[in-house]
C-alpha cells in the first residue's frame, strides 16, 4: 500500500472513488484496493475456514458453502499458516524414526529449536535477538518478570495498570502484590477513563505517573487494550515512568504483530506477549518475553531452571549454575517442539514483509471499515428507531491497531448470532462489545466490504 502512504484513509477512498467514477462505498473501491495491495499474496500462506465448515453458519449465505468465511477474529486466534502441518509432520516423523536423537539432529534440534526463530520474533517486536526469549505461556512469563522487577518497599510499592485490564494481567499483579506481603487494595493503582468516556487519555496516564510516581514500583500496561482496542503510547509511558524511578513493562498480547513496536529503542524495561492472536501460532502457542539489554547483568531471575544454564556447559550436569545473561537466564524448561513448529511457520510469513508495511495496510484497511460503518450505521437523530453502531475504539489511527470495538443499539447476542449464521467470524465480549479485527496479513478489502453489508442484514433482521 506504499502508493497510498501520506494520505488518510478517507482521502484514499475519495481519490480512488473519483478515479473509478463511483461512490466510496462501492464494491469497485474494494476491488481496486485489493488489486493494488502489494501484500495480498500473504493471504495465500494461510488456511481460511470455509463457510460450510462453520457452525451455525448458513450455507445459503455463501453460495454452496465452499466460499471462505469473513474471518475478523485474529485478535482472539490467528489463522493457520499452511506450513504448520508440514513442520509438525517433519518433527513427528523425526521422532518416529530417530527417537531421542531428535534432540540434536535435523533442521530444528529439539534442545534449542526455539533459539533458531528468536531473531524473527525480535524483528516483530523491535528488539535485539538477545533481548527476546520464546518460552512458557503469557501469564507464566508475566509472573517470572514481575518476580524480578517488582521490588516493593514501604514507600514505593504500587503497580499501576489500567482499570479493567485483561483478567490474567489483573490476577497476576494482584497475586504478586500479595506474594510480597502487601495489600492489593493499597498497592494496585487502577486508572479508569474519564466519566462518560470509553478510553484513557494519554495525558491522564502521564499526569497520574507524575503525581503518584514516587510510590509506584512498576508501571504495567497493555500495549493494546483488549476490550476497547486502544493502542497506548508506549514510548511516552515508558519515558514518564522511568523519569519517576519506576520500572515500566507491557503486556503486548494484542500489540505484537498488530502495531509497530520498538521495545529496544523506547527503552522499555520488560515486556511479554502470547503468540496465538496476531502471530498465528495456534491456541496456547509458545509465548515471548523481553528484557532490555540495559538490565542484562543487573536483573536476575528469582526462579531458576536447567534451561537458564549456559548451553555450552548445560549438559555437564554439575549443578553449578552458569546463568545465561538477560532474558535467556529466565528460561526454566525445554520448549515443546510441537509449539515451536507453528510459531516458526508464522514468523516466516512475517519475515516476507515488515511491520511497517503491514501497519500501512492496516491503517487503510481499518480506516475503510470505520468509514463504511459510519456511512451506513451511525446514529441518525431524524430516525430514532433506526438501529445504529457506535465505535468505541479511538478514531485516531495512531491510537489503535487493526481492531474496532463496536457497540450496538440492539442486543449484541442477536447481532453476533446472525453474523455467525451468515459466515462471519468475530469476537463478542461482555457486556456489549463486538470486537472486529481486519488483519493485514490475510484480510482483504473485499472482506471488509462484505462484512459491512452482512452487518446491515443482521441489524435489519434483529431490529
Secondary structure as GFF3:
##gff-version 3
##sequence-region A 1 463
A	DSSP	three_ten_helix	2	4	.	.	.	ID=ss1
A	DSSP	alpha_helix	9	20	.	.	.	ID=ss2
A	DSSP	alpha_helix	27	35	.	.	.	ID=ss3
A	DSSP	three_ten_helix	40	45	.	.	.	ID=ss4
A	DSSP	beta_strand	46	47	.	.	.	ID=ss5
A	DSSP	three_ten_helix	51	53	.	.	.	ID=ss6
A	DSSP	three_ten_helix	59	62	.	.	.	ID=ss7
A	DSSP	beta_strand	70	71	.	.	.	ID=ss8
A	DSSP	beta_strand	80	81	.	.	.	ID=ss9
A	DSSP	alpha_helix	83	98	.	.	.	ID=ss10
A	DSSP	three_ten_helix	99	103	.	.	.	ID=ss11
A	DSSP	three_ten_helix	113	117	.	.	.	ID=ss12
A	DSSP	alpha_helix	118	125	.	.	.	ID=ss13
A	DSSP	three_ten_helix	129	131	.	.	.	ID=ss14
A	DSSP	beta_strand	132	134	.	.	.	ID=ss15
A	DSSP	alpha_helix	138	149	.	.	.	ID=ss16
A	DSSP	beta_strand	158	162	.	.	.	ID=ss17
A	DSSP	alpha_helix	167	179	.	.	.	ID=ss18
A	DSSP	alpha_helix	184	187	.	.	.	ID=ss19
A	DSSP	beta_strand	188	191	.	.	.	ID=ss20
A	DSSP	alpha_helix	202	212	.	.	.	ID=ss21
A	DSSP	three_ten_helix	213	215	.	.	.	ID=ss22
A	DSSP	beta_strand	216	222	.	.	.	ID=ss23
A	DSSP	alpha_helix	234	243	.	.	.	ID=ss24
A	DSSP	beta_strand	247	251	.	.	.	ID=ss25
A	DSSP	beta_strand	270	273	.	.	.	ID=ss26
A	DSSP	beta_strand	288	291	.	.	.	ID=ss27
A	DSSP	three_ten_helix	293	295	.	.	.	ID=ss28
A	DSSP	three_ten_helix	306	308	.	.	.	ID=ss29
A	DSSP	three_ten_helix	314	316	.	.	.	ID=ss30
A	DSSP	three_ten_helix	326	330	.	.	.	ID=ss31
A	DSSP	alpha_helix	337	350	.	.	.	ID=ss32
A	DSSP	alpha_helix	355	377	.	.	.	ID=ss33
A	DSSP	beta_strand	389	391	.	.	.	ID=ss34
A	DSSP	three_ten_helix	397	399	.	.	.	ID=ss35
A	DSSP	beta_strand	403	408	.	.	.	ID=ss36
A	DSSP	alpha_helix	412	421	.	.	.	ID=ss37
A	DSSP	beta_strand	424	425	.	.	.	ID=ss38
A	DSSP	beta_strand	427	429	.	.	.	ID=ss39
A	DSSP	beta_strand	433	437	.	.	.	ID=ss40
A	DSSP	alpha_helix	445	462	.	.	.	ID=ss41
###
